[in-house]
Amino acid sequence: MSTPNVFWFIPTHGDSRYLGTSKGARPVDADYTRQIAVAADTLGYDGVLLPTGRSCEDAWVVASSLIHATRKLKFLVAIRPGLSTPGLSVRMASTFDRLSNGRLLINVVTGGDQAELEADGVFADHETRYEISDEFIRIWRAALAGEGGDEGYHFSGKHLTVKGARTLYPPVQKPYPPLYFGGSSDAAHELAAEQMDVYLTWGEPPAAVAAKIADIRARAAKHGRTVKFGIRLHVIVRETNEEAWAAADKLISHLDDATIAKAQAAFAKMDSVGQRRMAALHGGRRDKLEVSPNLWAGVGLVRGGAGTALVGDPETVAARMREYQDLGIETFILSGYPHLEESYRFAELVFPLLGKGKEHGEHSITGPFGEVMAVDILPKKVA
Ligand SMILES: Cc1cc2nc3c(=O)[nH]c(=O)nc-3n(C[C@H](O)[C@H](O)[C@H](O)COP(=O)(O)O)c2cc1C
């Protein structure tokens, strides 16, 4: 089986050891985001996702601060159509792509929380937001691809109009940095099929993911296109299955029912179909969290968005990932609490099973592996 792309996550909305509490939490500042980015880069992760929204530090500013700390790592950074003009977004993307020498990936986020969007000045409803996203991305792609030549690209739509849109500083990646996108509504699937390069789903059970992939493939075929697929999951991997499940329980061991109820009530107010699907997996109950073998919905009791984790020993986690690969998933966007330690743990325990990180081993480490004992005794090799 082919080697998957594996991304990690920059937790710009905070990091913790025990969900829903400040116990063992740590500040997420410039040093910490840099430590995670450097870890991801040197361990051999292909990229990192930076979330966007009112609960996060700004994704573009944080990603920019990490360009020079890293060498190969790609940055999956969100644009929210409607929050900026297409022209500004085009310029930010081309500049970032140039400064990072082609390491920008775009996550198109239409948004699913009306209250959050209204606070940002966006009053469009779900359907209208998707119409705006459709027009925005049309303009964005055309301007970056240089359509319209020196005169620039003209567009007059229902919501957006531009005259002579172009960038004098073209992006490194042609025709433009790849477009990733998540959304579970009909409108989202249609937009993905018509304009996106990679469709992302949160970690739903394999059967549900298979159905989404089939739907998007069928819609894309009508446009004469193909779309690639990725999945966003947390991961709790330990040397044994018992340890992994104990770690999952520990993660929510200080979480009280009132906090869960408060978070679920907030999710219920959102118009995001994807969020609704995540919440439906556990229904706010903490007694039925293994929603499919080794897929645990405990994170979603309080965390918005990605709410499920793969739980198990390295072989089990790798096998579950291969199941998703069999369905057509090529990219895994993973994370674990705390993000720095877990980036190492996942890479050390699971990368060898995925055929990843070899380059790191060959070039960066010549051995000895482990601590040298009693002056000159090398560590014993143990598989
Ligand atoms: C992998 C992935 C990452 C996402 N990242 C964000 C994000 O950073 N900020 C955000 O507000 N929404 C994010 N979303 C949510 C979607 O962009 C979309 O706004 C939401 O699912 C509502 O669309 P829907 O009703 O079509 O599901 C993400 C979705 C997925 C699948």
The ligand as an ORCA input file, in Angstrom:
! r2SCAN-3c Opt
* xyz 0 1
  C     -10.461     18.986      8.357
  C     -11.365     20.144      8.599
  C     -10.842     21.306      9.125
  C     -11.675     22.401      9.387
  N     -11.124     23.515      9.915
  C     -11.921     24.534     10.291
  C     -11.379     25.674     10.931
  O     -10.169     25.778     11.152
  N     -12.233     26.658     11.315
  C     -13.586     26.577     11.097
  O     -14.297     27.488     11.471
  N     -14.113     25.516     10.456
  C     -13.321     24.498     10.063
  N     -13.862     23.410      9.443
  C     -15.316     23.403      9.179
  C     -15.689     23.552      7.730
  O     -14.810     24.399      7.084
  C     -17.111     24.038      7.474
  O     -17.191     25.402      7.741
  C     -18.125     23.379      8.346
  O     -17.986     21.999      8.290
  C     -19.541     23.816      7.944
  O     -19.889     23.319      6.722
  P     -21.010     22.202      6.494
  O     -22.294     22.714      7.078
  O     -21.051     22.066      5.017
  O     -20.552     20.938      7.186
  C     -13.054     22.326      9.121
  C     -13.571     21.134      8.576
  C     -12.762     20.049      8.323
  C     -13.347     18.807      7.760
*
